[in-house]
Amino acid sequence: MQYTKPWKSFTEQLDQLIARGLEVTDKPRALDYLERIGYYRLSGYWYPFRERSGVLCLLDHKGKRNKASSLVLDEFQAGASFQHALDLYVFDKQLRLLTLDALERIEIALRVDISHLLGKSDPFAYLNPDLFHAKFSTQLDPKSGLTPHHSWLAKHAQLINRSKEDFVRHNKQKYGLPLAIWVACELWDFGSLSTLFNGMQEKDQDEIASRYGLSNGRTFATWLRSLNHLRNICAHHSRLWNRNIVDQPKLPSTQEIPWIASFEDDTHARARCFLLLKIAQQVLDVVNPRSSWSARIQAHLQSFPVIPDLGINHRSMGAPENWQQVWEMRTIKNPSAVSPA
C-alpha cells in the first residue's frame, strides 16, 4: 500500500486535532509539547478519546468471522482535551521510572541467585549443558540448527566482547576466558538471565522460585519473561499504563498467593500492567523488604488522572475496582519500618 499521509508543520498538526474536536485551551503551550514530544508519541495518549462507530467484523484467511471490534474514527469524543492526553503522558512517564527502579533491583538480585546456585556446581556452569534441561541444552532449532543454549551462549559472548568494564578486562588479563559465572553474570541483561533461568533444571528453578513465594519454578520463569517484557517497554520509553501485555505470566493458585484471585478470571486484567506491578511488588518484597517502592507506587496510582466522562480510570491499567485493597495484600510479610530507598 502506498503511503499517502503528507508532512505537516506543528501548527498544521494542532489545527488538525482541533478540527477533529480535541479541546485546546492554550495553543502556544500545546505547540511547545508537540515540538518537544512529537505528535506520534502523544497520539497514543489521546487515542482512547477518539470516537468509536458500531462493530467491525474481522474475517480470518478463510473468510469466516474471526472477531468483532469497534471502528476507531478520527473525531474525538465530546470533552476530550489536549490537557487530558498530556496528564496521562506525564503520569505514564513517572510510572515507567518507578517501575524501572524496582526492576533494576530485581535484575541484580536474580543475577546473584542464578550465578550463586549454578556456580556451586561449576564455576563455569553456564557452559555446561548437563546443568540445564534437555529442551534447552540438546534440542535443535530446525531453522538455525542450534540449541537454545547455543543461542544464549552466542549472545553471552557478544556481551563479553563489547564490554568496556574494568572488571572484565582485569579477569581476561589475569585468568583469561571463560569468565567465572559470578563474574560473567554482571554482564547479563534481564533478557539473558530470564532465558537462562528458563533453561535451568526444574529442581534449581524451584529452589529459586521458593524464595519469592512460589513453589513452581516454571511459573516463576513466566514471571521473569513478563518482567523482562515490562522492562523493555519502560527502557524504550513506550506507553505503559493501558498497553496490552503480550508476554503474559502464568498464575499460581489463589491458595498459594491469595491476591491472584483478582486476576484469575479477568482476561483484561491479565493483559495490563497492574498485574506485573503486583508481581514486581512480590519479588521486591524479598529483594529489599524495607523498600518504600510499594508505597511510592501506591501514591502514584492514587494520582492517576481519572476522566470519568471518557471512561479513563484505573481499570484501563487492569486494576480491579478495589485496587488499593489488592495492592496492600502481601504474600511476603514486610517489616513495618521502611527505608527511603
N, C-alpha and C positions, 0 to 999 in steps of 0.2 A: 504494500500500500504506500502510495506517495505521501510524504509529509507535507501538509498544506498550511500549517499554522505559521503566520508571519511573525517576525520580530516586532516587539512593541517596546516603546520607551516606558520608563517607570510611570510617567503621568498617564500614558495610554492604558497601562495595566490597571491603575487605580480607577480611571474613568470606566473601564470595563466592569470592574467589581461593583461600582456604584450603579451602573446601568442595569446590572443583574439583581439589584436590590439589597446589596450589603451596605449597612449604615456606616458612614464615615463622618465623624463629627469634627475631626482635626486633620485636614488634608496634609498640611506640611509634616506633621508627625507620622502619619501613615506612609507618606512618601519616603521619609527617613528610614522607616523599618523595611520597606520594600527594597531600598537600595543596600541596606546592610545585611538583611537576612535572605531576601530573594523571594519572588512570587511563588516559585515551585515548592520551596520548603514550607512556606506559610500555608500553601493550599491544602496541606494535609490537616491543618487545624481548623480551616473553615469548611472543609469537605462535609462534615456532619450537619452543617447548617443548610445544605442545598436541598431543594425540593425533590421529592420522590413522586413518581407517577405510576400508579397501577402496579401490575405484576408482569414481569418479563419472564416468559418461559424459555429456559435454555435446553437445547437438544444435544444429545450425545452424537457420536460419529455415525450411528445407525439411523439417526433421525427420530429417535424416541425421546420423550420428555425426560429430562435428567433432573432439573431442579428449578425452582422459581425464585426470582429475585426482582426487587423493585428497580425501576429505571431511574437513574440519577440525572436530574436536569441541571442546566446551567444556572437557573434562577435560585435565589436564596429565600429561605423561609422568612416570614414577617418577623421583625425584631432582631434578626441576626446582625451583628456588627463586627467591624474590624477589631474593635477592642476585645470582644469575646474571644476571637481567634488568638489575639496577642496574649491574653490572660492564660489561655490553655498552653500556648507555646512556652511562656515563662515557667508555668507550673511543671511542664514536662521536662524542661531543661534541668531544673533543680531535682526532679525525681530521678533523672539519669545520673546526676552527680552523686546523689545519696546512694543509689544502687551500686555504682562503681566502688564506692567506699567500702561497702560490705563485701563485694565480690573480690576485691584486692586481698582482703584478709583471708577469705575462704580459699582463694587460689594458693596463697603462700602456705597456709596450714596443710592443704591437701598435698602439696609437693613434699612436705615433711612426712606426712602419713604414708604416702606411697613409697618414697625412697627409703624410709627407715624400715618399713616392713620387708620390702624386697631385698634391701641391702643386707639384711640379717642372713639371707640365704646365699648371696653372691654380691660382692662389691660392684660387679658389672652386670647385675641382674637383668637390665633392660636388653642386653644382647642375648640372653639365654632363653631360647624358645621353650625349654622344659618348664619354665616358671609361669607359663601362660597356657590358657586353654587351647585346645586343638583348632577350634574355628578361627582363632586369631593367629596362631603360630604356624599352622600347616595347610590350611585350606586355601587353595589358589584362586585368585580372581580370574575368571576365564578371559577377560578382556586384557588385563595387564600382565597376567602370568605371575603376579606377585601375591604373597600373603599379606593380610593387613599388618602383620608385624614388620614385613619388609618395607611397606609403605611408610609406617611410622618411623622406622629407623632412617629412611631417606630424609624425612622432614627433620628428624632429630639432628642428623649430620649437617643439614643446612643451618640450623640454629647455632651449632658449634662453629661452623666455618665463617659465618658472618658476624660472630660475636666479637666485640672490642673490649669486653670486660677484662680487667686486670687479673681476676682470679682464674679465668680461662687461660690466659697467656702464661701465668705462673705455673699452672698444673701441666700445661703442654711442655713447657721448658724443663720442669723438674721430673715429671713422671711420664710424659708422652701421652699418647692416646691408647685406649679409650679413657675417658674421664670416669671416675668412680660415680656411682649413681647419686650419692649425696652431694656431689659437686654438679653433675650434669643436670640434676633436677632444677637448679636455679635458672636454667635457660628455658624450661618448659613454659609455654603459654597455657591458657585454660583449655584450649582445644587438645593440646598434646597430652596433658595429664588426664583429661576426660577419656580420650581414646585409649590410653594405656590402662587406665582403671577398667575400662570395658573389656580389655583382653586378659585381665588377671584371672587366676583360678578362683573358683567360687568361694572356697574357704577364706581366701585372702580378702576378697570383696566383702564377705560377710563380717570379717573381723573389723574392717574399717567402718563399714556401714553401722555396725552396732554402737560405735562411739557417738553417732549422730541420731540415735533413737530408732533406727530401722534394723529389722532382723534380716532382711533380704538385700544382699548386695547388688542383685540385678536391678532391683527397683532404684537403689541409690545411684546406679550407673545412669539411669534415665534422668535422675535429678541433676547429675553433673552435666549431661548433654544439654538439658534445658537451661541450666545456669550459664553454660557456655554460649548458648544462643542469646540469652539475655545480655551477657557481657558484650557480644558483638554488636547488638542493637545500640547499647549505650556508648560503646567505644567509637562507633561510627556516627554518633550524634543523630541517630534516626528517631523518628517519633515512637514513643513507647506507650503512653497512657491508654490508648484504645487499640493498640496493634494486635493483630491476630498472631498468636504464638504457634508457629508451625511445628517445632520440635517439642511436643507436649510430654510432660513426665507421667510415669505410671504412679498410681496412688496406692499406698498400703491400706490396710483395713482401718476402719474407724476405731476398732478395739485397740490397735497399736498406737494410732495418732487420732485422737478424738476430733480435732479441728478439720480433718478431711471430710467430715460429714457435709460441710457447706459446699463442697465441690463435687461430691460423688456422683450426683445425678444432674449436674448442671454443665452441659456441653459448652455453653457460652463462657462460664467462669473458668473452665479448664483451658480455654483458649485465650485468656487475657493475663495481664502481668501480675494481678494481685496474688494469684496462686504462687507465682515464682517468688514474689516478695515474702510470702509466708515460708516458703522453703528456705530462702536465704536467711530468714529470721531464725529458723530452727537450727540450721548449720552454724550460724554465727553465735548462737547461744552456747555452743560447745567451744568454738574457736576463741571467743572473747566474751565470757559470761558477764563481765562487768561493763560491757559497752553500752553507750547511750543510743546506739544506732536505732534500735526499735522505737524508742520514744521520739527520736527525731523524725523518723519516717511517719509515725502516727500523727505528729503535729503537722507535718507537711500535708498528709492526706486530709486532715481537717481543714486545710486552707484551699482545698480543691474548688475551682471556680464553677460551682453548680449553676446551671442555666435551665431551670425547670421548663420554661416555655419551649425550649429547643430540645428537650429530652437529654440534656447533658448532666450526668450525675456519676456517682461512684460506681454504679452498675456498668458504665462504659468501660471501666477498668477490670470488670469481672468481680468486683467486691459485692458480697451479699448485703442485704438491707441492714443487717446488724453487724456491719463490718468492724466496728470498734470492739465489740464483744469478741468476735472471731480473732481479731488481731491480738487481743490480750490473752487468748488461750495459748498456753505454752506447754509443750511436752517436756522440754528440758527446763527444770526449775532454776531460775536465776537468783543469785544473791540480791538482797534488797538494795544494796549500795551499787551505784554505777559510777564509772569513770567518765571524764569528758571525751574520751576517745571514741 
